[in-house]
């Protein structure tokens, strides 16, 4: 999947890439608004946290890839600290989304404690970010956040796998939705760590995978809600 996405991004011309970028932001905004509407309509906080997750991913992309030159001109090298900070609300929203999606507060006390511990881990990363800001060092906070993101991703996939084995509502769809994002994120992180080549094609590949991720997750949320509703009616 990663090779096909990168190949597609590499052969895409500039005009098409710009149009796709605009379409990507439109899909993210639309999905966020739909999730907010469903939260108000269904009174299910899962949709609220999912919309927060989408909104922060969109804001991070807007800051890093659209307004980067503006921020660099005014902040210089300190721009990296803003990028690190923006990982925190995104990660918190995702963790809360996973906790609500799998209802770990009532159906997985051990997982609830673990995911709550990950929220505290991001708090520690935030403190590390603050120390790095005053010491003018960035590696510590970057690696702390990257490590937390990796643990969060792996743990959510393991949780989804266990829930799928237990036949829980929406668990299988959660795995389907996570696959394109996982593959593209690995490619993007590998590119970041190697610092090799232009980011354009890989960024386009990531956005392609993220659109697939968002679309399947909306299906997963609907399947989860339908199955939970049917269980209550039985």
Buried (B, 14 or more C-beta within 10 A) or exposed (E): BBEEBBEEBEEBEEEEBEEBBEEBBEBBEEBBEBBBEBBEEEEBEBBBBBBBBBBBBBBBBEBBEEEEEEBEEEEEEEBBBEBBBBBBBBBBBBBBBBBBBBBBEEEBEEBBEBBBEBBEBBEEBBEBBEEBBEEEEBEBBBEBBBEBBEBBBEBBBEBBBBBBEEEBBBBBBBBBBBBBBBBBBEBBBEBEEEEEEEBBBBBBBBBBBBBBBBBBBBEBBEBBBEBBEEEEEE
